[in-house]
Amino acid sequence: MGSKVVRARLDEPSARALGVLVREGRNESEAVRAALVEAGRRRERRSALAAEAQRLATDPGDTRERRAVMADMDAVAANWPE
């Protein structure tokens, strides 16, 4: 994919964040590209984790195992006074 020019109006928090990245030695274009890549990766990881949690929550085998572990933990738990 070739280069794409994107324009954005920065609000104060965005301008401060860009300043942080520029002070690390990047120019503005490098800073914006790095920030977009980092944000995209974080979102992809969150989405993957959410999908995995959903898959495990609906997996009958995992549910049985989770219940068995909880029952074992309840069996050895100390009785706390109310």
mmCIF file as gemmi writes it, N, C-alpha and C atoms, coordinates in Angstrom:
data_model
loop_
_atom_site.group_PDB
_atom_site.id
_atom_site.type_symbol
_atom_site.label_atom_id
_atom_site.label_alt_id
_atom_site.label_comp_id
_atom_site.label_asym_id
_atom_site.label_entity_id
_atom_site.label_seq_id
_atom_site.pdbx_PDB_ins_code
_atom_site.Cartn_x
_atom_site.Cartn_y
_atom_site.Cartn_z
_atom_site.occupancy
_atom_site.B_iso_or_equiv
_atom_site.pdbx_formal_charge
_atom_site.auth_seq_id
_atom_site.auth_asym_id
_atom_site.pdbx_PDB_model_num
ATOM 1 N N . MET Axp A 1 ? 0.841 -1.167 0 1 0 ? 1 A 1
ATOM 2 C CA . MET Axp A 1 ? 0 0 0 1 0 ? 1 A 1
ATOM 3 C C . MET Axp A 1 ? 0.888 1.232 0 1 0 ? 1 A 1
ATOM 4 N N . GLY Axp A 2 ? 0.551 2.172 -0.796 1 0 ? 2 A 1
ATOM 5 C CA . GLY Axp A 2 ? 1.307 3.417 -0.867 1 0 ? 2 A 1
ATOM 6 C C . GLY Axp A 2 ? 1.022 4.308 0.321 1 0 ? 2 A 1
ATOM 7 N N . SER Axp A 3 ? 1.728 5.398 0.359 1 0 ? 3 A 1
ATOM 8 C CA . SER Axp A 3 ? 1.52 6.366 1.433 1 0 ? 3 A 1
ATOM 9 C C . SER Axp A 3 ? 0.151 7 1.314 1 0 ? 3 A 1
ATOM 10 N N . LYS Axp A 4 ? -0.409 7.338 2.452 1 0 ? 4 A 1
ATOM 11 C CA . LYS Axp A 4 ? -1.705 8.009 2.487 1 0 ? 4 A 1
ATOM 12 C C . LYS Axp A 4 ? -1.563 9.216 3.395 1 0 ? 4 A 1
ATOM 13 N N . VAL Axp A 5 ? -2.015 10.327 2.942 1 0 ? 5 A 1
ATOM 14 C CA . VAL Axp A 5 ? -1.957 11.547 3.736 1 0 ? 5 A 1
ATOM 15 C C . VAL Axp A 5 ? -3.267 11.672 4.501 1 0 ? 5 A 1
ATOM 16 N N . VAL Axp A 6 ? -3.145 11.913 5.799 1 0 ? 6 A 1
ATOM 17 C CA . VAL Axp A 6 ? -4.312 12.083 6.666 1 0 ? 6 A 1
ATOM 18 C C . VAL Axp A 6 ? -4.138 13.399 7.402 1 0 ? 6 A 1
ATOM 19 N N . ARG Axp A 7 ? -5.202 14.155 7.462 1 0 ? 7 A 1
ATOM 20 C CA . ARG Axp A 7 ? -5.181 15.414 8.208 1 0 ? 7 A 1
ATOM 21 C C . ARG Axp A 7 ? -6.051 15.25 9.44 1 0 ? 7 A 1
ATOM 22 N N . ALA Axp A 8 ? -5.621 15.862 10.517 1 0 ? 8 A 1
ATOM 23 C CA . ALA Axp A 8 ? -6.407 15.795 11.752 1 0 ? 8 A 1
ATOM 24 C C . ALA Axp A 8 ? -6.237 17.087 12.531 1 0 ? 8 A 1
ATOM 25 N N . ARG Axp A 9 ? -7.312 17.516 13.147 1 0 ? 9 A 1
ATOM 26 C CA . ARG Axp A 9 ? -7.234 18.652 14.066 1 0 ? 9 A 1
ATOM 27 C C . ARG Axp A 9 ? -7.014 18.058 15.456 1 0 ? 9 A 1
ATOM 28 N N . LEU Axp A 10 ? -5.964 18.498 16.112 1 0 ? 10 A 1
ATOM 29 C CA . LEU Axp A 10 ? -5.636 17.966 17.423 1 0 ? 10 A 1
ATOM 30 C C . LEU Axp A 10 ? -6.237 18.824 18.519 1 0 ? 10 A 1
ATOM 31 N N . ASP Axp A 11 ? -6.888 18.16 19.463 1 0 ? 11 A 1
ATOM 32 C CA . ASP Axp A 11 ? -7.328 18.872 20.658 1 0 ? 11 A 1
ATOM 33 C C . ASP Axp A 11 ? -6.138 18.91 21.627 1 0 ? 11 A 1
ATOM 34 N N . GLU Axp A 12 ? -6.336 19.522 22.762 1 0 ? 12 A 1
ATOM 35 C CA . GLU Axp A 12 ? -5.227 19.695 23.706 1 0 ? 12 A 1
ATOM 36 C C . GLU Axp A 12 ? -4.627 18.361 24.164 1 0 ? 12 A 1
ATOM 37 N N . PRO Axp A 13 ? -5.429 17.378 24.578 1 0 ? 13 A 1
ATOM 38 C CA . PRO Axp A 13 ? -4.825 16.095 24.99 1 0 ? 13 A 1
ATOM 39 C C . PRO Axp A 13 ? -4.052 15.419 23.855 1 0 ? 13 A 1
ATOM 40 N N . SER Axp A 14 ? -4.581 15.489 22.641 1 0 ? 14 A 1
ATOM 41 C CA . SER Axp A 14 ? -3.888 14.889 21.498 1 0 ? 14 A 1
ATOM 42 C C . SER Axp A 14 ? -2.574 15.613 21.219 1 0 ? 14 A 1
ATOM 43 N N . ALA Axp A 15 ? -2.581 16.927 21.308 1 0 ? 15 A 1
ATOM 44 C CA . ALA Axp A 15 ? -1.371 17.709 21.075 1 0 ? 15 A 1
ATOM 45 C C . ALA Axp A 15 ? -0.308 17.391 22.123 1 0 ? 15 A 1
ATOM 46 N N . ARG Axp A 16 ? -0.724 17.238 23.394 1 0 ? 16 A 1
ATOM 47 C CA . ARG Axp A 16 ? 0.225 16.872 24.444 1 0 ? 16 A 1
ATOM 48 C C . ARG Axp A 16 ? 0.819 15.492 24.177 1 0 ? 16 A 1
ATOM 49 N N . ALA Axp A 17 ? -0.027 14.547 23.777 1 0 ? 17 A 1
ATOM 50 C CA . ALA Axp A 17 ? 0.455 13.197 23.487 1 0 ? 17 A 1
ATOM 51 C C . ALA Axp A 17 ? 1.422 13.194 22.311 1 0 ? 17 A 1
ATOM 52 N N . LEU Axp A 18 ? 1.107 13.97 21.292 1 0 ? 18 A 1
ATOM 53 C CA . LEU Axp A 18 ? 2.015 14.089 20.157 1 0 ? 18 A 1
ATOM 54 C C . LEU Axp A 18 ? 3.347 14.688 20.605 1 0 ? 18 A 1
ATOM 55 N N . GLY Axp A 19 ? 3.286 15.657 21.487 1 0 ? 19 A 1
ATOM 56 C CA . GLY Axp A 19 ? 4.506 16.254 22.027 1 0 ? 19 A 1
ATOM 57 C C . GLY Axp A 19 ? 5.381 15.239 22.739 1 0 ? 19 A 1
ATOM 58 N N . VAL Axp A 20 ? 4.764 14.354 23.481 1 0 ? 20 A 1
ATOM 59 C CA . VAL Axp A 20 ? 5.515 13.299 24.175 1 0 ? 20 A 1
ATOM 60 C C . VAL Axp A 20 ? 6.252 12.433 23.157 1 0 ? 20 A 1
ATOM 61 N N . LEU Axp A 21 ? 5.557 12.033 22.118 1 0 ? 21 A 1
ATOM 62 C CA . LEU Axp A 21 ? 6.17 11.179 21.108 1 0 ? 21 A 1
ATOM 63 C C . LEU Axp A 21 ? 7.268 11.899 20.345 1 0 ? 21 A 1
ATOM 64 N N . VAL Axp A 22 ? 7.072 13.157 20.061 1 0 ? 22 A 1
ATOM 65 C CA . VAL Axp A 22 ? 8.078 13.935 19.339 1 0 ? 22 A 1
ATOM 66 C C . VAL Axp A 22 ? 9.321 14.12 20.207 1 0 ? 22 A 1
ATOM 67 N N . ARG Axp A 23 ? 9.124 14.33 21.512 1 0 ? 23 A 1
ATOM 68 C CA . ARG Axp A 23 ? 10.276 14.478 22.416 1 0 ? 23 A 1
ATOM 69 C C . ARG Axp A 23 ? 11.1 13.203 22.509 1 0 ? 23 A 1
ATOM 70 N N . GLU Axp A 24 ? 10.516 12.057 22.123 1 0 ? 24 A 1
ATOM 71 C CA . GLU Axp A 24 ? 11.273 10.803 22.102 1 0 ? 24 A 1
ATOM 72 C C . GLU Axp A 24 ? 12.194 10.728 20.89 1 0 ? 24 A 1
ATOM 73 N N . GLY Axp A 25 ? 12.15 11.749 20.042 1 0 ? 25 A 1
ATOM 74 C CA . GLY Axp A 25 ? 13.059 11.785 18.908 1 0 ? 25 A 1
ATOM 75 C C . GLY Axp A 25 ? 12.417 11.51 17.559 1 0 ? 25 A 1
ATOM 76 N N . ARG Axp A 26 ? 11.1 11.368 17.538 1 0 ? 26 A 1
ATOM 77 C CA . ARG Axp A 26 ? 10.401 11.138 16.277 1 0 ? 26 A 1
ATOM 78 C C . ARG Axp A 26 ? 9.966 12.473 15.693 1 0 ? 26 A 1
ATOM 79 N N . ASN Axp A 27 ? 9.795 12.495 14.361 1 0 ? 27 A 1
ATOM 80 C CA . ASN Axp A 27 ? 9.136 13.662 13.784 1 0 ? 27 A 1
ATOM 81 C C . ASN Axp A 27 ? 7.633 13.428 13.896 1 0 ? 27 A 1
ATOM 82 N N . GLU Axp A 28 ? 6.827 14.398 13.553 1 0 ? 28 A 1
ATOM 83 C CA . GLU Axp A 28 ? 5.369 14.272 13.742 1 0 ? 28 A 1
ATOM 84 C C . GLU Axp A 28 ? 4.791 13.098 12.955 1 0 ? 28 A 1
ATOM 85 N N . SER Axp A 29 ? 5.219 12.91 11.719 1 0 ? 29 A 1
ATOM 86 C CA . SER Axp A 29 ? 4.686 11.8 10.918 1 0 ? 29 A 1
ATOM 87 C C . SER Axp A 29 ? 5.022 10.456 11.541 1 0 ? 29 A 1
ATOM 88 N N . GLU Axp A 30 ? 6.271 10.285 11.981 1 0 ? 30 A 1
ATOM 89 C CA . GLU Axp A 30 ? 6.673 9.033 12.626 1 0 ? 30 A 1
ATOM 90 C C . GLU Axp A 30 ? 5.896 8.809 13.915 1 0 ? 30 A 1
ATOM 91 N N . ALA Axp A 31 ? 5.704 9.883 14.667 1 0 ? 31 A 1
ATOM 92 C CA . ALA Axp A 31 ? 4.979 9.781 15.933 1 0 ? 31 A 1
ATOM 93 C C . ALA Axp A 31 ? 3.531 9.35 15.709 1 0 ? 31 A 1
ATOM 94 N N . VAL Axp A 32 ? 2.881 9.953 14.726 1 0 ? 32 A 1
ATOM 95 C CA . VAL Axp A 32 ? 1.487 9.605 14.443 1 0 ? 32 A 1
ATOM 96 C C . VAL Axp A 32 ? 1.397 8.16 13.958 1 0 ? 32 A 1
ATOM 97 N N . ARG Axp A 33 ? 2.303 7.762 13.062 1 0 ? 33 A 1
ATOM 98 C CA . ARG Axp A 33 ? 2.283 6.373 12.573 1 0 ? 33 A 1
ATOM 99 C C . ARG Axp A 33 ? 2.49 5.39 13.722 1 0 ? 33 A 1
ATOM 100 N N . ALA Axp A 34 ? 3.468 5.673 14.59 1 0 ? 34 A 1
ATOM 101 C CA . ALA Axp A 34 ? 3.733 4.786 15.721 1 0 ? 34 A 1
ATOM 102 C C . ALA Axp A 34 ? 2.515 4.698 16.639 1 0 ? 34 A 1
ATOM 103 N N . ALA Axp A 35 ? 1.891 5.831 16.911 1 0 ? 35 A 1
ATOM 104 C CA . ALA Axp A 35 ? 0.721 5.838 17.792 1 0 ? 35 A 1
ATOM 105 C C . ALA Axp A 35 ? -0.429 5.038 17.192 1 0 ? 35 A 1
ATOM 106 N N . LEU Axp A 36 ? -0.647 5.183 15.89 1 0 ? 36 A 1
ATOM 107 C CA . LEU Axp A 36 ? -1.723 4.433 15.244 1 0 ? 36 A 1
ATOM 108 C C . LEU Axp A 36 ? -1.462 2.93 15.283 1 0 ? 36 A 1
ATOM 109 N N . VAL Axp A 37 ? -0.224 2.544 15.019 1 0 ? 37 A 1
ATOM 110 C CA . VAL Axp A 37 ? 0.119 1.113 15.055 1 0 ? 37 A 1
ATOM 111 C C . VAL Axp A 37 ? -0.058 0.556 16.466 1 0 ? 37 A 1
ATOM 112 N N . GLU Axp A 38 ? 0.444 1.283 17.465 1 0 ? 38 A 1
ATOM 113 C CA . GLU Axp A 38 ? 0.313 0.832 18.854 1 0 ? 38 A 1
ATOM 114 C C . GLU Axp A 38 ? -1.148 0.72 19.265 1 0 ? 38 A 1
ATOM 115 N N . ALA Axp A 39 ? -1.943 1.71 18.921 1 0 ? 39 A 1
ATOM 116 C CA . ALA Axp A 39 ? -3.371 1.677 19.281 1 0 ? 39 A 1
ATOM 117 C C . ALA Axp A 39 ? -4.081 0.539 18.57 1 0 ? 39 A 1
ATOM 118 N N . GLY Axp A 40 ? -3.755 0.319 17.316 1 0 ? 40 A 1
ATOM 119 C CA . GLY Axp A 40 ? -4.368 -0.779 16.575 1 0 ? 40 A 1
ATOM 120 C C . GLY Axp A 40 ? -4.033 -2.125 17.184 1 0 ? 40 A 1
ATOM 121 N N . ARG Axp A 41 ? -2.785 -2.311 17.574 1 0 ? 41 A 1
ATOM 122 C CA . ARG Axp A 41 ? -2.383 -3.586 18.201 1 0 ? 41 A 1
ATOM 123 C C . ARG Axp A 41 ? -3.086 -3.806 19.525 1 0 ? 41 A 1
ATOM 124 N N . ARG Axp A 42 ? -3.211 -2.735 20.331 1 0 ? 42 A 1
ATOM 125 C CA . ARG Axp A 42 ? -3.924 -2.863 21.608 1 0 ? 42 A 1
ATOM 126 C C . ARG Axp A 42 ? -5.373 -3.272 21.385 1 0 ? 42 A 1
ATOM 127 N N . ARG Axp A 43 ? -6.012 -2.643 20.412 1 0 ? 43 A 1
ATOM 128 C CA . ARG Axp A 43 ? -7.422 -2.982 20.134 1 0 ? 43 A 1
ATOM 129 C C . ARG Axp A 43 ? -7.554 -4.407 19.651 1 0 ? 43 A 1
ATOM 130 N N . GLU Axp A 44 ? -6.626 -4.846 18.797 1 0 ? 44 A 1
ATOM 131 C CA . GLU Axp A 44 ? -6.668 -6.229 18.311 1 0 ? 44 A 1
ATOM 132 C C . GLU Axp A 44 ? -6.498 -7.211 19.464 1 0 ? 44 A 1
ATOM 133 N N . ARG Axp A 45 ? -5.565 -6.914 20.393 1 0 ? 45 A 1
ATOM 134 C CA . ARG Axp A 45 ? -5.37 -7.802 21.55 1 0 ? 45 A 1
ATOM 135 C C . ARG Axp A 45 ? -6.621 -7.846 22.417 1 0 ? 45 A 1
ATOM 136 N N . ARG Axp A 46 ? -7.225 -6.68 22.659 1 0 ? 46 A 1
ATOM 137 C CA . ARG Axp A 46 ? -8.454 -6.65 23.473 1 0 ? 46 A 1
ATOM 138 C C . ARG Axp A 46 ? -9.557 -7.459 22.812 1 0 ? 46 A 1
ATOM 139 N N . SER Axp A 47 ? -9.702 -7.306 21.512 1 0 ? 47 A 1
ATOM 140 C CA . SER Axp A 47 ? -10.734 -8.049 20.788 1 0 ? 47 A 1
ATOM 141 C C . SER Axp A 47 ? -10.476 -9.542 20.856 1 0 ? 47 A 1
ATOM 142 N N . ALA Axp A 48 ? -9.209 -9.931 20.704 1 0 ? 48 A 1
ATOM 143 C CA . ALA Axp A 48 ? -8.862 -11.358 20.769 1 0 ? 48 A 1
ATOM 144 C C . ALA Axp A 48 ? -9.125 -11.913 22.158 1 0 ? 48 A 1
ATOM 145 N N . LEU Axp A 49 ? -8.793 -11.146 23.201 1 0 ? 49 A 1
ATOM 146 C CA . LEU Axp A 49 ? -9.047 -11.601 24.565 1 0 ? 49 A 1
ATOM 147 C C . LEU Axp A 49 ? -10.544 -11.716 24.844 1 0 ? 49 A 1
ATOM 148 N N . ALA Axp A 50 ? -11.308 -10.756 24.364 1 0 ? 50 A 1
ATOM 149 C CA . ALA Axp A 50 ? -12.763 -10.803 24.564 1 0 ? 50 A 1
ATOM 150 C C . ALA Axp A 50 ? -13.356 -12.006 23.853 1 0 ? 50 A 1
ATOM 151 N N . ALA Axp A 51 ? -12.881 -12.29 22.65 1 0 ? 51 A 1
ATOM 152 C CA . ALA Axp A 51 ? -13.384 -13.45 21.908 1 0 ? 51 A 1
ATOM 153 C C . ALA Axp A 51 ? -13.013 -14.742 22.617 1 0 ? 51 A 1
ATOM 154 N N . GLU Axp A 52 ? -11.805 -14.819 23.146 1 0 ? 52 A 1
ATOM 155 C CA . GLU Axp A 52 ? -11.383 -16.01 23.874 1 0 ? 52 A 1
ATOM 156 C C . GLU Axp A 52 ? -12.196 -16.2 25.15 1 0 ? 52 A 1
ATOM 157 N N . ALA Axp A 53 ? -12.441 -15.116 25.877 1 0 ? 53 A 1
ATOM 158 C CA . ALA Axp A 53 ? -13.256 -15.195 27.088 1 0 ? 53 A 1
ATOM 159 C C . ALA Axp A 53 ? -14.672 -15.661 26.753 1 0 ? 53 A 1
ATOM 160 N N . GLN Axp A 54 ? -15.237 -15.151 25.675 1 0 ? 54 A 1
ATOM 161 C CA . GLN Axp A 54 ? -16.576 -15.561 25.254 1 0 ? 54 A 1
ATOM 162 C C . GLN Axp A 54 ? -16.591 -17.039 24.875 1 0 ? 54 A 1
ATOM 163 N N . ARG Axp A 55 ? -15.561 -17.475 24.149 1 0 ? 55 A 1
ATOM 164 C CA . ARG Axp A 55 ? -15.489 -18.877 23.746 1 0 ? 55 A 1
ATOM 165 C C . ARG Axp A 55 ? -15.391 -19.781 24.97 1 0 ? 55 A 1
ATOM 166 N N . LEU Axp A 56 ? -14.562 -19.416 25.942 1 0 ? 56 A 1
ATOM 167 C CA . LEU Axp A 56 ? -14.411 -20.232 27.145 1 0 ? 56 A 1
ATOM 168 C C . LEU Axp A 56 ? -15.678 -20.215 28.002 1 0 ? 56 A 1
ATOM 169 N N . ALA Axp A 57 ? -16.351 -19.078 28.041 1 0 ? 57 A 1
ATOM 170 C CA . ALA Axp A 57 ? -17.581 -18.981 28.846 1 0 ? 57 A 1
ATOM 171 C C . ALA Axp A 57 ? -18.676 -19.883 28.312 1 0 ? 57 A 1
ATOM 172 N N . THR Axp A 58 ? -18.638 -20.17 27.03 1 0 ? 58 A 1
ATOM 173 C CA . THR Axp A 58 ? -19.685 -21.002 26.433 1 0 ? 58 A 1
ATOM 174 C C . THR Axp A 58 ? -19.218 -22.427 26.143 1 0 ? 58 A 1
ATOM 175 N N . ASP Axp A 59 ? -17.982 -22.759 26.537 1 0 ? 59 A 1
ATOM 176 C CA . ASP Axp A 59 ? -17.448 -24.099 26.297 1 0 ? 59 A 1
ATOM 177 C C . ASP Axp A 59 ? -17.885 -25.033 27.427 1 0 ? 59 A 1
ATOM 178 N N . PRO Axp A 60 ? -18.652 -26.094 27.12 1 0 ? 60 A 1
ATOM 179 C CA . PRO Axp A 60 ? -19.153 -26.979 28.177 1 0 ? 60 A 1
ATOM 180 C C . PRO Axp A 60 ? -18.029 -27.644 28.978 1 0 ? 60 A 1
ATOM 181 N N . GLY Axp A 61 ? -16.973 -28.061 28.326 1 0 ? 61 A 1
ATOM 182 C CA . GLY Axp A 61 ? -15.863 -28.7 29.03 1 0 ? 61 A 1
ATOM 183 C C . GLY Axp A 61 ? -15.175 -27.742 29.984 1 0 ? 61 A 1
ATOM 184 N N . ASP Axp A 62 ? -14.957 -26.53 29.535 1 0 ? 62 A 1
ATOM 185 C CA . ASP Axp A 62 ? -14.335 -25.532 30.39 1 0 ? 62 A 1
ATOM 186 C C . ASP Axp A 62 ? -15.245 -25.183 31.558 1 0 ? 62 A 1
ATOM 187 N N . THR Axp A 63 ? -16.538 -25.115 31.312 1 0 ? 63 A 1
ATOM 188 C CA . THR Axp A 63 ? -17.493 -24.821 32.385 1 0 ? 63 A 1
ATOM 189 C C . THR Axp A 63 ? -17.469 -25.915 33.445 1 0 ? 63 A 1
ATOM 190 N N . ARG Axp A 64 ? -17.426 -27.183 33.008 1 0 ? 64 A 1
ATOM 191 C CA . ARG Axp A 64 ? -17.348 -28.296 33.967 1 0 ? 64 A 1
ATOM 192 C C . ARG Axp A 64 ? -16.07 -28.193 34.795 1 0 ? 64 A 1
ATOM 193 N N . GLU Axp A 65 ? -14.956 -27.943 34.131 1 0 ? 65 A 1
ATOM 194 C CA . GLU Axp A 65 ? -13.675 -27.833 34.829 1 0 ? 65 A 1
ATOM 195 C C . GLU Axp A 65 ? -13.675 -26.666 35.818 1 0 ? 65 A 1
ATOM 196 N N . ARG Axp A 66 ? -14.221 -25.536 35.399 1 0 ? 66 A 1
ATOM 197 C CA . ARG Axp A 66 ? -14.293 -24.356 36.263 1 0 ? 66 A 1
ATOM 198 C C . ARG Axp A 66 ? -15.133 -24.659 37.499 1 0 ? 66 A 1
ATOM 199 N N . ARG Axp A 67 ? -16.251 -25.32 37.313 1 0 ? 67 A 1
ATOM 200 C CA . ARG Axp A 67 ? -17.118 -25.672 38.454 1 0 ? 67 A 1
ATOM 201 C C . ARG Axp A 67 ? -16.422 -26.653 39.394 1 0 ? 67 A 1
ATOM 202 N N . ALA Axp A 68 ? -15.686 -27.604 38.831 1 0 ? 68 A 1
ATOM 203 C CA . ALA Axp A 68 ? -14.964 -28.571 39.654 1 0 ? 68 A 1
ATOM 204 C C . ALA Axp A 68 ? -13.888 -27.877 40.481 1 0 ? 68 A 1
ATOM 205 N N . VAL Axp A 69 ? -13.159 -26.969 39.881 1 0 ? 69 A 1
ATOM 206 C CA . VAL Axp A 69 ? -12.118 -26.228 40.607 1 0 ? 69 A 1
ATOM 207 C C . VAL Axp A 69 ? -12.754 -25.39 41.709 1 0 ? 69 A 1
ATOM 208 N N . MET Axp A 70 ? -13.854 -24.721 41.407 1 0 ? 70 A 1
ATOM 209 C CA . MET Axp A 70 ? -14.525 -23.906 42.425 1 0 ? 70 A 1
ATOM 210 C C . MET Axp A 70 ? -15.032 -24.769 43.575 1 0 ? 70 A 1
ATOM 211 N N . ALA Axp A 71 ? -15.546 -25.944 43.27 1 0 ? 71 A 1
ATOM 212 C CA . ALA Axp A 71 ? -16.015 -26.85 44.321 1 0 ? 71 A 1
ATOM 213 C C . ALA Axp A 71 ? -14.844 -27.289 45.193 1 0 ? 71 A 1
ATOM 214 N N . ASP Axp A 72 ? -13.704 -27.606 44.581 1 0 ? 72 A 1
ATOM 215 C CA . ASP Axp A 72 ? -12.515 -27.98 45.351 1 0 ? 72 A 1
ATOM 216 C C . ASP Axp A 72 ? -12.064 -26.831 46.239 1 0 ? 72 A 1
ATOM 217 N N . MET Axp A 73 ? -12.092 -25.633 45.713 1 0 ? 73 A 1
ATOM 218 C CA . MET Axp A 73 ? -11.68 -24.472 46.499 1 0 ? 73 A 1
ATOM 219 C C . MET Axp A 73 ? -12.637 -24.228 47.657 1 0 ? 73 A 1
ATOM 220 N N . ASP Axp A 74 ? -13.932 -24.387 47.409 1 0 ? 74 A 1
ATOM 221 C CA . ASP Axp A 74 ? -14.918 -24.215 48.476 1 0 ? 74 A 1
ATOM 222 C C . ASP Axp A 74 ? -14.715 -25.253 49.574 1 0 ? 74 A 1
ATOM 223 N N . ALA Axp A 75 ? -14.326 -26.46 49.182 1 0 ? 75 A 1
ATOM 224 C CA . ALA Axp A 75 ? -14.153 -27.543 50.154 1 0 ? 75 A 1
ATOM 225 C C . ALA Axp A 75 ? -12.982 -27.272 51.1 1 0 ? 75 A 1
ATOM 226 N N . VAL Axp A 76 ? -11.963 -26.572 50.635 1 0 ? 76 A 1
ATOM 227 C CA . VAL Axp A 76 ? -10.796 -26.326 51.496 1 0 ? 76 A 1
ATOM 228 C C . VAL Axp A 76 ? -10.777 -24.91 52.07 1 0 ? 76 A 1
ATOM 229 N N . ALA Axp A 77 ? -11.763 -24.102 51.748 1 0 ? 77 A 1
ATOM 230 C CA . ALA Axp A 77 ? -11.798 -22.713 52.22 1 0 ? 77 A 1
ATOM 231 C C . ALA Axp A 77 ? -12.09 -22.68 53.719 1 0 ? 77 A 1
ATOM 232 N N . ALA Axp A 78 ? -11.443 -21.748 54.39 1 0 ? 78 A 1
ATOM 233 C CA . ALA Axp A 78 ? -11.698 -21.557 55.814 1 0 ? 78 A 1
ATOM 234 C C . ALA Axp A 78 ? -13.065 -20.932 56.003 1 0 ? 78 A 1
ATOM 235 N N . ASN Axp A 79 ? -13.704 -21.278 57.097 1 0 ? 79 A 1
ATOM 236 C CA . ASN Axp A 79 ? -14.982 -20.654 57.448 1 0 ? 79 A 1
ATOM 237 C C . ASN Axp A 79 ? -14.686 -19.309 58.099 1 0 ? 79 A 1
ATOM 238 N N . TRP Axp A 80 ? -15.129 -18.244 57.469 1 0 ? 80 A 1
ATOM 239 C CA . TRP Axp A 80 ? -14.903 -16.916 58.004 1 0 ? 80 A 1
ATOM 240 C C . TRP Axp A 80 ? -16.094 -16.513 58.842 1 0 ? 80 A 1
ATOM 241 N N . PRO Axp A 81 ? -15.837 -15.907 59.999 1 0 ? 81 A 1
ATOM 242 C CA . PRO Axp A 81 ? -16.969 -15.45 60.82 1 0 ? 81 A 1
ATOM 243 C C . PRO Axp A 81 ? -17.715 -14.322 60.11 1 0 ? 81 A 1
ATOM 244 N N . GLU Axp A 82 ? -18.979 -14.269 60.311 1 0 ? 82 A 1
ATOM 245 C CA . GLU Axp A 82 ? -19.823 -13.235 59.694 1 0 ? 82 A 1
ATOM 246 C C . GLU Axp A 82 ? -19.695 -11.929 60.388 1 0 ? 82 A 1
